[in-house]
Amino acid sequence: MKKLFLTLGILIVFVFQNQLYAQKFDHLDQAPIDIAYLRKNNSSKPMVKVVYGRPIKIDDTVFGSQVPYGEIWRTGSNEATEIKFYKDMKFGNKLVKAGTYILHTIPGEKEWTIILNSNTDTWGSFFYDASKDVVRIKVPIKQAKELDVFSIAFRKNFNNTYMVLAWDSTQIDIPLATQGDILAEL
């Protein structure tokens, strides 16, 4: 009888050992993290990297509802959106030194305020500190093809480069240029 209980005990431990040591994962995040790179070509090193959360459209209209107008927004979901410049860049009409920044925005009906802030490694916009702003620019909105998931990409148009923020039927084109691009224009 003892042998039977010992065998059953060993069998139970063997069957359930994976559950004893298994990692328990929470549900999958509904707004996964994505990365966008700006490169001169596919084999070159990046000039800009953006790491951001991709929220999904919940309401009929995103801006003015799901994301309120006139309030600071993390420009994505979860962690604050992080942008790394590998070299000095012209961001809008401002020169920004190479480094890592947080991208915040203040959406408006006709234009957005785009903010680069030096307070990195923060959750969303909860710890936004305006005294750490490096750059603030205004960019007009454009009507765009509807997207259900917030997206960031880079687009080249002739000699111009843009970081594009798009969601719902709203698109924001932020002009970018490297020091080499600026000198080539002279």
Secondary structure as GFF3:
##gff-version 3
##sequence-region A 1 186
A	DSSP	alpha_helix	2	21	.	.	.	ID=ss1
A	DSSP	beta_strand	33	39	.	.	.	ID=ss2
A	DSSP	beta_strand	46	53	.	.	.	ID=ss3
A	DSSP	beta_strand	81	85	.	.	.	ID=ss4
A	DSSP	beta_strand	89	91	.	.	.	ID=ss5
A	DSSP	beta_strand	94	96	.	.	.	ID=ss6
A	DSSP	beta_strand	99	106	.	.	.	ID=ss7
A	DSSP	beta_strand	111	117	.	.	.	ID=ss8
A	DSSP	three_ten_helix	130	132	.	.	.	ID=ss9
A	DSSP	beta_strand	133	157	.	.	.	ID=ss10
A	DSSP	beta_strand	160	178	.	.	.	ID=ss11
A	DSSP	alpha_helix	179	185	.	.	.	ID=ss12
###
